[in-house]
Amino acid sequence: MADSKTLFTPPNPSDLMNPKPFRPHRLAQLRAGKVKSVFNLPIKSAIHKIPIHEPTQITELGIPTDEHDFVDHGGLDKAFLHYCSAHYEQWKQDLPGSAHLFSAGAFGENLVSSDVNEKTVCIGDKILIGSVIIQASEPRAPCYKLNHRFEISDMAKRAQMLFRTGWYCRVLRTGVIAPGDTIELLERPHPEWTVARVQYYLYHEKNNMEIMKEMVEIAELARSTKKVLRGRLEKGVENQVGRLFGDSSLAVKTWSDYRIVEKKMETIRVASFVLEAVEPVGEELAVEPGSHVRVKLGGKLVRAYSVVGGSNKRFELGIALDVQSRGGSKFLHEQTKVGDVLTMGRITTSFPLAKEADHHITIAGGIGLTAFLAALKCLQKLGQSYEFHLAVASDVPFQRYITPLGDKAKIYNKSQGKCLNIRTVISRVKENTHVYCCGPQRLMDDVGKAAKDYGMPESQVHFETFQVATSGDPFTAELKESKKTIEVGGDQTLLDALRATGMDIESSCEVGNCGTCRVSLCSGRVEHRGTGLMEQEKKTTILSCVSRGVGHIVLEL
């Protein structure tokens, strides 16, 4: 990630004046969105907008189906948000860790095109699109929601300081707009006032009061920007921290840097990693049972791993080297060393213990034990009734955590001729027993079948998958609301295909455990994978990170 001091070096304001009139070019996309809860925070937004594919009647307030959560995000002066799609490639270069999030529509824009930007559009520009005439009214003042949208703690500040915010437009003549319509400049009354030059004095040279007086007199400049300027003339420069970063409860905590402070081999194939936060974490919170953390391993490579124990300040992972590694375990085993810094997501609880259970049976195969070590320590400390069954091929990783469990832990070592009999274990379940399993698919299938045969309710049997196949036969997904059909390749997930179209589908574990990435299924056959859905949910829902359609499916998107 580039150094912010270098990024925010301001240009010469005289270079932000009198651009050449832009040439007619094509409107790539027209987009609208609905207000909904976002980013797993107590906030709402309509930033997630989907493409409109048919000609659309435009009113003085813009697209009739486009919603706004915040009162200042709409109105006559802000009927449209226009964004330069060429910015996205630059963002990918600047912020490769969030590259998968930068695609057309990601800034919540209504109008998408590539041939104009903040340095080539001027305040007051009259522009014809279809039969509609719009007018550039003001720069977008980005807020902290962009930080969460792109998982970058200072994304809003970066956007405004780098002149990549987008700009608002008012509607001067209503009519019809359709994707593919020509964007044509009709009139330019203020060639000296590009959107970027206005931003320069809003965000770089903020104390130039003579310029502020001049800007207030621009008739076509929107009222909200003039309000800011008048405030400066009367009281001085406003505090922008709240807008850019939110309060402490809304600060981005999605990704943080952790340094490897210990790395050792537990067995021939399993390595343990102890990681410490590079920056202070605030309140130190202990790892809850059933927690995992996502790890960025360069570019788009992100993997989720169970957390063995610790806290958000210092925690431990156990990672097995997979012979068919897609890059994650191989990278961590072979390319990392003590002192290296890795970027980690928030520690998330996706596989918790059932508080109402009278007895807990945990069953693990190999490295699957990492899903239970924190839980077992918790059960032991609370004096609850439990048993732990671990099947290994030979060596036992993390023996130091298993030994204190005493006779509660049963180890079945295949190299010593000891085999785990699933049916024997399940046959002992009582009325309010909960069973938890993590390990190879065959083990989980056997546990599921035995639990069903012995009449266990589905709600009392829990699975966590630490590895799942995502490839398969290609299929097509029809998006009912968007009126669009996408092709999902054999080596591509539905989640990736949806994101490639500009859809923002939330996800967490991305191995089918947590259910965060679920989308509504209207019709079609699905090969369900992962454990994040109850059986009855599978008729109307699909996990986009792992499950695959068969032939053609229809989604409520």
N, C-alpha and C positions, 0 to 999 in steps of 0.2 A: 504494500500500500504506500502510495507516494506521501512524502512529508507535507503536512498541511501548510507550513510556512512557505514552502515553495509554491504550492498550489494556489495560495491566496495572494500572491504578489500581484497588485493591481496593474492594469494597463494604463497607458496614457489616455485620458478621457477624450482628447482630440481625435484619437483613432476610432472612436465610437460614434462619429458623426458622418452624415451625408453618404450613406451607402448607396450603391447603384440600385435603381429600381429592380426588384426581382422579376424574373421571367415567369410567364405562366407555367404551372406545373400541376401534377395530379394530386388530388386528395386520396391518400392511401387507405385511410380508415375513418369511419364515423363511429363513435363509441358512447355508450350510456351505461349507467349503473344504478343499483339500488342500495340504500343504506342498510348496513348490517354490522353485527359485532365483528371486530377484527383483532388480530395479533394476540389473542388470548389475554386481552386487557379489558378493563371496564370502559371501553370507548367504542363508538360507532363511526363508520365512514362509508362513503360511496366510492372510494378510490378504486375498487375493483370493478372496472367497466368492461363490458363485452362488446364486440363489434356488431354494428347494425348493417345488414347486407342489402336492404331494400331502400328505395327513395323514401325520405322522411320529411314530413311537413314540419317546418321550423316556426316557432312563435317568437315573440319578443324576449322570452325567457330561455330560448334555446330549444333543446330536444325535450318534448313533453314527458318522455319516460325517464329522463335523467333526474336523479334525486340528489339532495344536498343535506348533510346532517347539520353542518354549522351554518348559522344564519348568514355569515359573511361569505359563504362559498357559492353564492348564487345572486340572482337579481339582474336588473337591466344591464349593469356594467360588466357582469360576469356571466353572460349567457353561455359562452364557450371558453374552454381552456384549450389552447393550441400548443403542441409540443413538437420539437424537431426530432424525428426518429433517428437522424444521423448521430445524435448525442449518445445513443445507447452503445454504439461500438466503442466510443471513447470511454464511457463509464466502465465497460468490461475490461478495458486495458488498465484503467486507474484502480479498479477494485475487483480483481479477478476472483476473490473469495465469494463475491456475490454475483458473479457473471451470469448465473442461471436465472437471476431475477430481472435482468435488464432486457426487456423486449417491448415492442410497441404496445402502448397502453399502460405501461407500468407506473407512470407518474399520474395516472388518473385523468389523462387528457380526453377531450371529446373529438378533437381534430388532430389527425396524424398525417404529417407529410415530412419530407426529408430536405426540401430545397430552401427553406427559410428558417431563420433562427433569431435569437434575441439581438444579434448584431446587424441583421438585415431587415428587420421589421421596425417601423417607427410608430410612435404614439400618434393616433389619428389616421393611420393608413386605412383607406376604404378598399375593401377587398370583395370581389365577386366570387361566390362558390355556388354552382348551380344557378338557381334564380334568386338566391339570397345575397344581400349585401351586409357584410359585417364590418366592424371597425375596431382596430387594436386600441384597447383602453388603458391597460396597466400591466406591469409585471406581476406574476404570481409571487406572493409572499409565502415561501414554503414553511411548513410547520413540522413539529416533532414526529408526526405520523410517518413522514418519509424515512425517518431513522429506523422505525420498526419495519416499514415496507421493504427496505433493502438490507436490513440487519447490519447497519453501520451507525455507530453512535452519533456521528456528526453529519449525517447525510444532508439534512436540511441546510445546514450552514455551508457545506460544500456546494450545493446546488446554487445558492444565492451568490456566493463569492465567485463562482466560476461562470456565472451568466448562463446557467442551464436549468432555469426554473420553469420555462414556458411562460405564456402571457395570456391575459384574458381579452375577450372581444365582446362587444355589444352588437345587437342586431339592429341595423338601420332599415332593412326591408325584409319582411318575412317571405317565405316561399318554400321551395323544396331543395334538399341536398341529398345526394347519393354518393356512395364511395366511387371513386374514379372521376368525379367531376373536376373540372379545371379550376385551379386557384389563380385568380388574376387580379393584379393591382390596378385599381381604378384611379386613385388620387392619393397624393402624399403632401399634406399641409405642413408637416413639421419634420423635414429631413434631418434637422440637427438633433432630434430627440429620438434616437433609437431606444428600444426597450432596454438594451444593455447600458446605455448612458444614464437612463433614469436609475437603474440598479447601481451604477457606480456611485452616485451621490446618496443613494439610500443606504448602501452597505460598506462603501470604502471611504470616500471623503464625506463623512457624515456631518461635519460641522461647517460646511460652506453655506452660510446663511443667505448670501446674495443669490447663489444658485437656487436655493430653496424658494426664495421669493419669485424667481423667474419661473420655476416649475409650477408653482401654484396657479400661475396665470395661463397655463396651457388648458384651453377650454375642453379639449377632448380627453384629458387625463381623468381617470375615474375618481369618484368622491373619496373612496377609502384611502387611496394614496395621498390625496390632498389633505385628508384629515391628519395623516402622519406628519406631513410637511408643516402644516399649521401648528401642530403640537410642538414640533422642534423650534419653530420661530417664537413660540410663547414660553416654553418650559425647558428647551434643550432636548438633546437626543434621548429617545425612549429606550427602555430596557428591552432587549430582544431575546433574552435568555428563555423566558417562559414559552414564547412561540417556537423557538428553535429546539428546545430540549424537553419541554414539559416540566412538571414537578418531579420530585424524587421517585414517586410511585409510577411515573410514566417514562422514566429513563430507560434506554435500551439496555437490556441485560441478556440479550439473546446469545451473544458470543463474547468470550473473554479469553485472554491468553494465559496458558499454564505452562510452567517449566517442568521438564522431567528431572526429578531429583534422585530417583532410584530406578534402576532397571536391572532385573535379574531373571534368569531362567528357572522356572519352577519345575519343569520337566523338559524333555528334549524338544517338545513342540509348544509348550506354554510359557509365555513370558509375563511377568508382572511389572507394572509401571506405577510409580508413585508420582503424582503431579501436584505442584503447588501454584497457587494463583500469583501471577506476576504483579498485579495491582491489588490494593486492599479491596476486600469483598464486602465491606460493611458488616452487617450482622452475620456471624458465623452460624451456619445451619447444618446440623448433622444429616448424613445421607439416610433417607427413608428406605424401608424395605421395598424391593422391587423397582429400584431406580436405574435409569440408564442415562448416558450422556452421548451427544453427537460430536464427532471429531472431524474437523476439516483437515484433509490431507493433500491439499493443493488443487487448484482449479475447481472443478465441479465434484470432486471425489469427497463424499461425506459418508461416514460410517457410524453406526450406533453400537455402543458397548455397554454391558451391564457394569454397574459400579459396585466393587467389592465392599467398600466401606469408606469411612472418613467423613469429610464435610465439604462444603463448597470452597473452603480455603485449602484443604489438602485431602486428596482422595486417591484411591487405588483402583487400577483396572487389571484384569487378567485376560490376555488375548492369545488365542491359539493360532499357530501358523497353518493356514489352510493351503493345501497343495493346489487347489484350484482358485487361489486368491484372485479377486478382481482388482487388487491393488492395495487394499486396506491393511490386512494383517502382514502382508509381505513388506510393505513400506515400513510399518512400525517395528517389525522384527529386524529388518536388515539395514534400514537407512537412518534410524533414530539413535540418539545416544544421550547420556546424562548431560543436561545443560541446554538441550534443544527446547524450543518453545513451540507449543501446539495451540491451535485455536479450538476452543471447546464451547459447546452450547450449554444452556442451563441444565443442571441435573434435574431430570424429570422423573416423577414416579408414575409408571405405566403398568406395574404388575404388583399392586399392593396386597398385603394379607387381608383376608376377610375377617373383620373385627368381630362378626357375630359367630364365628366358628368355635366349637367346643374342642376340636382336635384338628391338627394340620398335618397332612402327609405331603412331603416334598420329595420329588423324584427327579434326579438329574443324570444326564449322560455326559461324561467328559467335561469339557469347558462349560457346559450348561450349569455347573455348580455355582458359577459367578453370579447367576441371577438370584441365588438364595443365601449367600453368605451373610449379607446384612440382615436378612429376615431371620435367619437362624440365631444370630447373635441377639436380636430383639426378643425372640420367643424365649430364649434361654434366660435373658435378663428379667423378663416379666413372669417367668415361672409358668408359662402356658404349656398345654399338652401338645406335643409334636413328635414327629419322627422324620428322619432324613435318610434317603436311599440314594446312593451314588454308584453308578456303573462306570468303570474305567477299563481301558484296554490293558494298561500296565501301571505306570507311575501315577501317583495321586498328587495333583497340584494343590497348593494352599493347605497342606496337611496341618500347618500351625493353627489354622482356624477351625479345623475339624476335630482335632484331638480334645479341646475343651468341652465338646458336646457329649463326650463319654458314650454310653450305650444307646444314646438317642440316634447316633449316626451308624449306619450300616453301609459298609463298602463292599462292592462286588467286583473283584479284580479278575478279569478274563484270563490273564496270563497265569493266574494261580488256580484256574479251573472253577472260579466262583461266578455264578450267573444270577442275575436278578430275575425273579419270577414275578412279573407284574400282577398276574391274577391272584397270587397268594397275598400280595400287599393290598390290593384293592378289596379282596374278600373280607378284610377286617374293618372296613369302614363302618362308622356308626351313623346315626341319624343326622347329626349336624357336623360331619367331617367335611373338610374342604381339601381337595387334592390339587397340587401345583406341579407342573412338569415343564422342564426345559432341557432340550437335547436334540439329537438327530430326529428327523421326521419319522423314522420307523418306530422309535421309542414313543413318540407322542401319539402315533396312530394306535399302538398297542395299549397305551394308557386310556385313550379315548374309547376304544372298543371294550376294554374290560370294565370301565366305569359305566358304559351303557348297558352291558350285560348284567351288571349287578344292580341296575336300577338307580344309579346316582343321578340326581337332577343336573341338567347341563350347567346351571348357574353355580354349582359347587365344584366344577372341574375347570381349572385355569391352565392355559398354555402360554409359554413365551418362546418365540422362535428367534434364535440368534443368527440363523442363516436361512434364506429361502430363495429358490430359483425364481427369477422374474421373466426370463425369456420364454418364448413359445411361438406358436403359429401367429402370423400377422392377422389383424382383424380391423374392422372399421367401427367407429363410434359416431353415431349421429347425435348432435347436440340439439335437443328439441327447441329450447328457447332461442338459441343463437341461430337456428336454421342453417347449420353448418355440419359437414361430415368430415372427420379427420381419419387419417390412416395411421395405425399403430404398428410399427415394424416389429419383426421377430425379436430383435434385441433391445427394443424400446419399451418402457413402461407406459401405461396409460397416463400416469402422473406426469411424466416428462412430455408426452405428446400434448396434453392439455395445457401445460405451462408454455409450450412452444407456440400455441395459438394466442397467448396473452392472458389466459385464465390464471388466476392466482388461487391455487388449491393449497390450503394449509397442510402441513405434514409434520411429523415428529420423528418416529423411530425408523420409518421407511423400510421395515421388514415385516409389516403386517400385524404388529402386536397391538398398537395403541388405538387404532380406529380413527385417528385425526383426519386422515386423507379420504374418508368415505365420501362417495357421491351417490346421488339418488339414481336408481335404475328404473327405467320405464318398461323396457321389454328387451328380450334377447337372452340367449344362454350365456352363462358365465362359468369359467373355471375358477372357483374361489380358492384362494391361497391365503395363508396367514391365519391368525387366531383372533383378530380384532372384531369379529362379528358373531353375534349369537345366531343360531341356526335359523330362527324365524326372520332375522334381519336380511338374510341372504336373498330373499325373494325380491326385495326392493332396494338393495344397497350393494355397492361394490367397493372394495378397497383399491383405490387407484394406484397404490405403490407396488402391489404385487399381483393382484388378480388380473385375469385376462378374459376378454370376450371371446366368444366362439362365433366366427363369421361376422355377424353384424349385430350391434347392440344400440339401444337408444337411451341416452342419459338426460336427466332433467337439468340441463345446463344451457 
